[in-house]
Amino acid sequence: MSHILSIDQGTTSTRAILFNRNGEAAAKSQMNHRQIFPNPGWVSHDAEEIFRNVVETGRKAMEQARVSPGDITAVGITNQRETVVLWDKHTGRPVSGAVVWQCRRTADICARMEADGVKNTVREKTGLLIDPYFSATKIKWTLDNIPEARALMEKGRLLAGTIDTYLIWKLTGGKTHVTDFTNASRTMLFNIKELKWDDDLLKYFNIPREILPDIVPNAGPIAVIDASVWGAEIPVTGAAGDQHAALFGQNCVQPGDVKNTYGTGCFLLKNIGTEMPALQTENRLLTTLAWHIGGKPCYALEGSVFNAGSAIEWLINTAGLASSVEEINALCESAPDTNGAYFVPAFTGLGAPFWDMYARGTLCGLSLSTGRAHIARAVMESVAYQSRDVIAHMADISGLEMPALKADGGICKSDFTMRFQADLLQVPVERPRITETTAQGVFFMAGIGAGLFNMEEIKNLRAVERVFTPSAPKADMDEKYCLWLKAVEKSRGWVNAAAPQPL
C-alpha cells in the first residue's frame, strides 16, 4: 500500500506522521528542539538541529511502521511560519540562529517603517500589517547585523528562506531552493495580487531577489529528496505553512468555511475564495494565500487570538485554582453559569480584531457568591468569546456566512468549551476524528500532488468525531456577548485610564 510521510515542523518540536492511502496514521515520531533566548524578547532556533530532527523522526516513523523508503510515495512538509534562516549555499551552514516568528528583535525596524509611511503600501501589496512577526524585517536585520551574511551575499553565496525552504534545500542536497505560495505570503515581500516577489518591497528592505527562493504551488512536483537522507529518492509533492495546512486538513475548501486551531492562542482562518479581495486599510485581519493548487490561488482571512490555552495554564500554574485541565472541565460542568463573572485573558495585550498591545488581563463582575467554579468557567468561556470576536469581524469583511466551525487543537477536546462555542456562534462546531489536522492537510496536498487523489476525494478522507449543535437561545447568548464586550473595554482602558485624585 502507498504511504505518504508528513513532516510537521513546529515551533517547539518536529513530528513525522506516516499516513496510508486511506488517511490513517500508521506511525508517528516526535522530537523537541531547543528554544534559544539570546536577549530579552529574542527567540532563536538552531536550523541544523531542526534538520537533524526531521531526518530522525522520518526514519523512526518508517521503522515503527516497518515501511521501507521505497514504499513512500511522497513527502509533504508543513512548517512554523515566518521563521527565517540565512545560510551559505556552499557549506549549508546558517550564518546565525534562525530568527523565530515570536522574536521581537526587529521592533525598531517596524517603527521606522511606520515613520516612513509605508503601512498602506504593505497592506495593499501583501495583505499584512507591519509587525516583527513577519519575515522581511528578520532578513533585513540579519543582513544588517551579521557581517558573515553581508560578506556571503557580496560573494553570491548567500541563500535565505523560511524553515520549509531550508529543509527542502537540505533534503535535496542543495539542489532545490524553493518555497510555496502560503509561506511566501507571510514574508511581507510577496505581492498577493500579482503572486510574485514584490520589486518595490525588495528595494525598500534592500533584499536582493537572488537570495530568495523560487515559488511553487502547494501540490505538485516540488523537489526530490536525495537518496542519502533515507536510502531512496522520494518526491516532495506537498508543502504549506502550518495554519494553511490545517485549513486544508479540515476540508475548508468552500468560501465561507472557517477553522479554528485552539492552542496556546487561537488561529482562525476563513476561506474567501479564488478572487483577490479588496485590501482595505481599516481591515483588522490579515489577508493571505490559503493555498495555490491546480493553477488557481485561494485566499483566506486570518485572525489570531493571543491567549487561549495560556489562560488555562495561568489558571492552573499561577492562580492555582485547579490542578489539571480535567479538573477545570469538571468545575465548568458543575456551575450553570459564571454568576456574572467575565474574564479577559489579555496577558500580552489583545490580538485580532482589537490589536491593543496595552490591554491587560481583567476579571470583572465578581460578587461575594463568586466561587472557584465560576472563575474556571469564565476562563474557558473567554476562549469562545475571543473566537466570536474574530469570526464576527470575518463575516463583516467577507460577507460570507459560516456554515459550521471546524475545530482542532488541544482545547477542542473540552466538550464544555465546544458546546459553549456552538451556542455562542449559533452554528455547529465540528471536532475531527484525527486532530493532527496540520499533518493531515499536507498529507492531502502531497497526495494530490502525487496523483493519488483529487480535491473531491479528500472530502471522504476527513472523518468527524463529534458535532456540537447550538442548544441555547440566540437572544441569551447575544446578551452574554454584549457583556463580554463591556469586559473587553475594561481591559483596554486599564493602562490609559486617568489616575484617581487623592481625597
C-alpha positions in Angstrom: 0.0 0.0 0.0 1.2 3.5 -0.8 2.3 5.7 2.1 2.9 9.4 2.4 5.2 10.9 5.0 4.0 14.2 6.6 6.7 16.3 8.2 5.1 18.7 10.7 7.9 21.1 11.7 6.6 23.2 14.6 7.8 25.9 16.9 8.8 23.6 19.7 9.0 20.2 18.1 9.1 18.2 14.8 6.7 15.4 14.1 6.7 12.8 11.4 3.4 11.0 10.7 3.2 8.2 8.2 -0.2 8.0 6.5 -1.5 5.1 4.5 -3.6 5.6 1.3 -6.8 5.8 3.4 -5.6 8.7 5.5 -4.9 6.6 8.6 -1.8 7.3 10.7 0.4 4.2 10.5 3.2 5.6 12.7 4.2 8.8 14.5 7.5 10.1 15.8 8.3 13.4 17.6 11.4 15.2 18.8 11.7 18.6 20.6 14.3 21.2 19.7 15.9 23.9 21.8 14.3 27.3 22.4 17.2 29.8 22.4 16.8 33.3 24.0 19.9 35.3 23.2 18.4 38.6 24.6 15.1 39.6 26.2 12.4 39.4 23.6 14.6 37.5 21.2 13.9 33.9 20.1 16.1 31.7 18.0 16.3 28.1 16.8 19.2 26.0 15.6 18.2 25.2 12.0 20.7 22.4 11.7 19.3 20.8 14.8 15.8 21.0 13.3 17.0 19.4 10.1 18.6 16.5 12.0 15.3 16.0 13.9 13.4 15.9 10.6 15.7 13.2 9.3 15.5 11.2 12.6 11.7 11.4 13.1 11.2 10.4 9.5 13.5 7.4 9.9 11.8 6.4 13.2 8.3 6.6 11.7 9.3 4.3 8.8 10.9 1.8 11.2 7.9 1.9 13.5 5.5 1.1 10.6 8.0 -1.4 9.1 7.9 0.6 5.8 11.0 0.9 3.6 11.9 4.3 2.0 11.0 2.7 -1.4 7.4 2.3 -0.2 7.0 6.0 0.4 5.1 7.5 -2.5 5.6 11.1 -1.5 6.6 13.5 1.3 4.6 16.6 2.4 6.2 19.3 4.6 4.4 21.8 6.8 6.2 24.3 9.0 6.2 27.0 11.6 5.6 30.2 9.5 7.7 33.4 9.3 10.8 31.9 11.0 13.9 32.8 8.8 17.2 31.1 8.0 20.1 32.6 6.0 22.9 30.2 5.0 26.0 29.6 2.9 25.0 27.7 -0.2 28.5 26.2 -0.5 28.6 24.7 3.0 24.9 24.7 4.1 25.8 26.3 7.3 23.5 29.0 8.7 25.1 32.4 9.4 23.2 32.7 12.7 20.4 31.1 14.6 17.1 31.0 12.8 15.1 34.1 13.8 11.8 32.7 15.1 8.3 34.2 14.3 7.9 35.1 18.0 11.1 37.2 18.1 10.7 40.9 18.7 14.3 42.0 17.8 13.1 43.9 14.7 10.7 46.2 16.6 12.9 49.2 15.7 12.8 48.4 12.0 9.0 48.2 12.2 8.9 51.6 14.0 11.0 53.1 11.2 8.6 51.6 8.6 5.6 53.3 10.4 7.6 56.6 10.4 8.3 56.1 6.7 4.6 55.9 6.0 4.7 52.5 4.2 1.9 51.0 6.3 -0.7 51.3 3.5 1.7 50.0 0.9 2.4 46.9 2.9 -1.3 46.3 3.5 -2.2 46.8 -0.2 0.6 44.7 -1.6 0.9 41.9 1.0 -2.4 41.8 3.0 -0.3 42.0 6.2 0.2 44.5 9.0 3.6 46.0 9.9 4.9 43.8 12.7 8.1 41.9 13.7 6.1 38.7 13.3 6.7 38.6 9.6 9.9 37.6 7.7 11.1 40.6 5.8 12.4 42.5 8.8 14.1 39.4 10.1 16.0 39.0 6.8 16.9 42.7 6.8 18.1 42.5 10.5 20.3 39.6 9.7 21.9 41.3 6.7 22.5 44.4 8.7 23.8 42.8 11.9 25.6 39.6 10.9 28.8 40.5 9.0 29.1 37.0 7.5 25.7 37.3 5.9 26.7 40.5 4.1 30.0 39.1 3.1 28.5 35.9 1.6 25.8 38.0 -0.2 28.5 40.0 -1.9 30.2 36.8 -3.0 27.0 35.4 -4.4 27.0 32.6 -1.8 24.0 33.6 0.4 20.6 32.0 0.4 17.6 32.9 2.5 14.2 31.4 3.3 11.7 30.3 5.8 12.1 26.9 7.5 10.4 25.0 4.7 12.9 26.4 2.2 15.9 25.4 4.3 14.6 21.9 5.0 13.9 21.3 1.3 17.3 22.6 0.3 19.0 20.3 2.8 16.9 17.3 2.0 17.7 17.6 -1.7 21.4 18.0 -1.1 21.3 21.7 -2.0 19.7 21.1 -5.4 16.3 22.9 -4.8 15.8 26.4 -3.4 12.0 26.9 -3.2 9.1 28.0 -1.1 5.4 27.6 -1.5 2.8 30.3 -2.0 1.5 30.2 1.6 4.9 30.7 3.2 5.8 33.3 0.7 2.6 35.2 1.6 3.8 35.5 5.2 7.1 37.2 4.4 5.9 40.8 3.8 7.8 40.6 0.5 5.2 38.8 -1.6 2.6 40.6 -3.7 -0.6 38.6 -3.2 -2.3 40.4 -6.2 0.5 39.7 -8.7 1.6 36.4 -7.0 5.3 37.2 -7.0 8.1 38.7 -5.0 7.4 42.5 -5.0 10.2 44.6 -6.5 9.2 47.7 -4.6 9.3 46.0 -1.2 12.6 44.2 -2.1 14.1 47.6 -2.9 12.7 49.2 0.3 14.2 46.4 2.5 17.4 46.2 0.4 17.0 42.5 0.0 18.3 41.0 -3.3 15.9 38.8 -5.2 18.8 36.4 -5.9 18.9 35.2 -2.3 15.2 34.3 -2.2 13.7 31.0 -3.3 11.5 30.3 -6.3 7.8 30.0 -5.5 6.0 26.7 -6.2 2.3 25.5 -5.9 1.2 23.7 -2.7 0.6 20.4 -4.6 2.6 19.0 -7.4 6.3 18.2 -8.1 8.2 20.4 -5.7 11.5 18.6 -5.1 13.2 15.2 -4.9 14.8 14.1 -1.6 18.3 12.8 -2.0 18.8 9.1 -1.5 21.5 9.8 1.1 18.8 11.0 3.5 16.6 7.9 4.0 18.0 5.5 1.5 15.9 6.2 -1.6 14.9 9.2 -3.7 11.4 10.4 -2.6 9.5 13.2 -4.2 8.2 16.1 -2.2 4.7 16.8 -3.6 3.1 18.9 -0.9 4.1 21.9 1.2 2.4 24.6 3.2 2.6 26.8 6.3 1.1 25.1 9.3 -2.1 27.1 9.6 -2.8 26.8 5.9 -2.2 23.1 6.1 -4.7 22.9 9.0 -7.3 24.8 6.9 -6.9 22.3 4.1 -6.8 19.4 6.5 -10.1 20.5 7.9 -11.5 20.4 4.3 -12.3 24.2 4.4 -12.3 24.2 0.6 -15.5 26.3 0.1 -15.8 30.1 0.5 -17.1 30.7 4.0 -15.5 27.7 5.6 -13.7 28.5 8.8 -11.3 26.5 11.0 -10.1 27.4 14.5 -6.9 25.9 16.0 -7.3 26.1 19.7 -3.8 26.1 21.2 -1.7 28.5 23.3 -3.6 31.1 21.3 -6.2 30.6 18.6 -5.5 30.8 14.9 -8.7 31.3 12.8 -8.6 31.2 9.0 -11.6 31.7 6.7 -11.7 30.6 3.0 -12.8 33.6 1.0 -12.5 32.1 -2.5 -10.3 32.5 -5.6 -10.9 36.2 -6.3 -8.5 38.7 -4.8 -10.4 40.7 -2.2 -10.1 44.4 -1.8 -7.4 45.1 0.8 -8.9 47.9 3.0 -6.6 49.6 5.4 -9.2 49.6 8.2 -9.4 45.8 7.9 -8.1 44.5 11.2 -7.5 40.9 9.9 -4.7 39.6 7.7 -5.3 38.5 4.1 -3.2 35.6 3.0 -2.9 32.9 0.4 -4.8 29.9 1.7 -3.1 27.7 -1.0 -2.4 27.6 -4.7 -3.4 24.3 -6.3 -4.3 23.3 -9.8 -3.2 26.7 -11.2 -5.6 28.6 -9.0 -5.0 30.7 -5.9 -7.3 30.5 -2.9 -7.4 33.4 -0.4 -8.1 33.4 3.3 -8.7 35.9 6.1 -6.7 35.2 9.3 -7.2 36.4 12.8 -5.0 35.4 15.8 -6.1 35.4 19.5 -3.0 35.7 21.7 -4.2 33.9 24.8 -6.4 30.8 24.9 -4.5 27.7 26.3 -2.1 30.1 28.0 -5.2 31.3 30.1 -5.9 27.8 31.2 -2.2 27.4 32.1 -2.4 30.6 34.2 -5.5 29.2 36.0 -3.5 26.1 36.9 0.1 27.1 37.4 -0.2 30.8 38.5 -3.6 31.3 40.1 -3.6 27.7 41.5 -7.4 27.4 41.2 -7.2 23.9 39.6 -4.6 21.2 39.3 -5.4 19.9 35.8 -7.4 20.6 32.6 -9.7 17.7 33.6 -10.5 19.4 36.9 -11.2 22.7 35.1 -13.7 20.9 32.8 -15.3 19.3 35.8 -15.6 22.7 37.6 -17.2 24.2 34.4 -19.8 21.4 34.2 -20.6 21.9 37.9 -21.7 25.5 37.5 -24.8 26.5 35.5 -23.1 29.8 34.5 -20.4 32.2 35.6 -22.6 34.0 38.1 -22.0 37.2 36.2 -18.2 37.0 36.1 -16.2 37.7 32.9 -12.5 37.1 32.3 -10.5 38.8 29.6 -7.1 37.0 29.2 -5.2 40.0 27.8 -1.9 38.9 29.5 0.1 40.1 26.4 -2.5 42.5 25.0 -5.3 41.7 22.7 -4.9 40.3 19.2 -7.4 40.4 16.4 -9.7 42.2 15.9 -8.6 44.8 18.5 -4.8 44.8 18.2 -4.3 46.5 21.5 -0.9 45.9 23.0 -1.8 47.9 26.1 -4.8 45.8 27.1 -4.4 43.8 30.3 -5.9 40.7 31.8 -9.2 41.5 33.6 -11.6 39.6 35.9 -14.8 41.6 36.5 -18.4 41.1 37.6 -17.4 39.5 40.9 -19.7 39.2 43.9 -19.4 37.6 47.3 -21.0 34.5 45.8 -18.4 34.1 43.0 -16.6 30.8 43.5 -13.9 28.8 42.0 -16.2 27.1 39.5 -17.5 30.4 38.3 -13.9 31.7 37.6 -12.9 28.5 35.9 -15.9 28.7 33.7 -15.3 32.4 32.9 -11.7 31.4 31.8 -13.0 28.7 29.5 -15.8 30.9 28.1 -13.2 33.6 27.3 -11.7 31.3 24.6 -15.1 31.1 22.9 -15.8 34.8 23.3 -12.5 35.8 21.7 -13.1 33.4 18.8 -16.5 35.0 18.2 -14.8 38.4 18.1 -12.7 37.3 15.2 -15.4 35.3 13.4 -17.9 38.2 13.6 -15.2 40.5 12.0 -14.5 37.9 9.3 -18.2 37.9 8.4 -18.4 41.7 8.2 -15.4 41.9 5.9 -16.1 38.9 3.6 -19.9 39.0 3.5 -19.7 35.2 3.7 -21.7 33.3 6.3 -20.0 30.3 8.1 -22.0 27.1 7.9 -20.0 25.4 10.7 -16.9 26.0 12.7 -14.2 23.3 12.3 -12.2 23.0 15.4 -8.8 21.4 16.2 -6.0 21.9 18.7 -5.8 20.8 22.4 -8.8 22.8 23.7 -11.2 21.2 21.2 -11.1 18.1 23.4 -13.1 20.0 26.0 -16.7 19.2 25.4 -17.8 22.1 27.6 -15.9 24.6 25.5 -17.1 23.2 22.2 -20.7 23.2 23.4 -20.4 26.8 24.6 -18.7 27.8 21.3 -21.6 26.4 19.3 -24.2 28.2 21.5 -22.3 31.5 21.2 -21.9 31.3 17.4 -25.3 29.7 16.8 -23.7 27.3 14.3 -22.5 23.7 14.7 -18.9 23.1 15.8 -17.2 20.0 14.3 -14.4 18.1 16.1 -12.5 15.8 13.7 -11.5 12.2 14.5 -7.9 13.0 13.5 -6.9 16.1 15.4 -3.4 16.3 13.8 -5.0 18.5 11.1 -1.8 20.2 10.1 -0.1 17.0 9.2 -3.3 15.7 7.6 -3.6 18.8 5.5 -0.1 18.5 4.0 -0.8 14.7 3.5 -3.8 15.7 1.4 -1.7 18.2 -0.6 1.1 15.6 -1.1 -1.5 13.0 -2.2 -3.0 15.4 -4.7 0.5 16.4 -5.9 1.4 12.7 -6.4 -1.8 12.0 -8.3 -3.2 9.6 -5.6 -6.5 11.6 -5.3 -8.2 14.8 -6.2 -9.8 17.7 -4.4 -13.2 15.9 -4.3 -11.8 12.6 -3.0 -10.1 14.2 0.1 -13.6 15.1 1.4 -14.1 11.4 2.1 -10.8 11.1 3.9 -11.8 13.5 6.7 -13.9 12.0 9.5 -15.8 14.0 12.1 -15.7 12.6 15.6 -18.5 14.8 17.0 -20.7 17.7 16.1 -21.8 20.1 18.8 -25.1 21.8 17.8 -26.4 25.0 19.4 -29.0 24.5 22.2 -29.2 27.9 23.9 -31.5 30.7 22.7 -29.7 33.2 20.5 -31.0 36.2 22.4 -29.5 34.9 25.6 -26.1 34.3 24.0 -26.2 37.7 22.3 -26.8 39.3 25.7 -23.8 37.4 27.2 -21.7 38.6 24.3 -22.6 42.2 24.8 -21.5 41.9 28.5 -18.2 40.3 27.2 -17.6 43.3 25.0 -18.0 45.6 28.1 -15.4 43.5 29.9 -13.1 43.9 26.9 -13.4 47.7 27.1 -12.5 47.5 30.8 -9.3 45.6 29.9 -8.4 48.1 27.2 -8.9 51.1 29.3 -6.8 49.9 32.2 -3.4 51.4 31.3 -4.6 54.6 29.8 -7.3 55.3 32.5 -6.9 58.6 34.3 -5.5 58.1 37.8 -7.9 58.9 40.6 -7.2 62.1 42.5 -6.5 61.7 46.3 -9.2 62.8 48.7 
